[in-house]
Amino acid sequence: MTSFSSLRVRLVGTVFLAIAPAGVLMYFFDLPWMGFIMGLLALAAAWFGGERFVLRQVRVLLGAARRLAAGDLSSRTGLGHVKGEFGELARTFDTMAESLQRHAKERDEAERNLLNRALQQTVVAALGQFALVSSDFDALLNQAVMLVSQTLEVEFCNVLELLPGGERLILRAGAGWKESCIGKTTVDASRDSQAGYTLASGEPVVVSDMRTETRFQAQIGRAHV
């Protein structure tokens, strides 16, 4: 069982400081009514000490516990800096709340990844079914870019075809692009462009920030119609 020694010391110290002056006066001057005053001071000191050292921290802990029970996993006591038993209890509560919040975030992330995987499998199956029942290749490409952009939640998606000569790529299908660009816009097929670099590497190329990209150059404003 945890010993509330420091809490006891603070409460006893508060009461002692309150009644000590009255005790000194009673000892030296033998005032009979001073005992009554000492009792009142002791009660007042006990109330003040209980309010300051106990009830205030209990209210904070209770409020944080209620918010956590209501679903607010970001609830914290803010008493981690307090020394003694209540500070230890507050730090334990905050650690528990942080652990719950982290586990909830990991669970949500896992559920989101599982949902995304299921959606991706559905899209692949839908494209396969569409390819089996339709002989229109352009329609298949349009369906592919539309579903991919929706699944990945991106604004632009396109399919590029390497033109004879291997120097340029033409936009065969796209989502988010103007209709006038489809079948007319071309981009450089060299390794200096993202499309050309991806084609030459033969594997997916991920770009985190085009402004800091050094493997190739952005083709904004360099496309040709």
Disulfide bonds with the S-S distance in Angstrom:
none
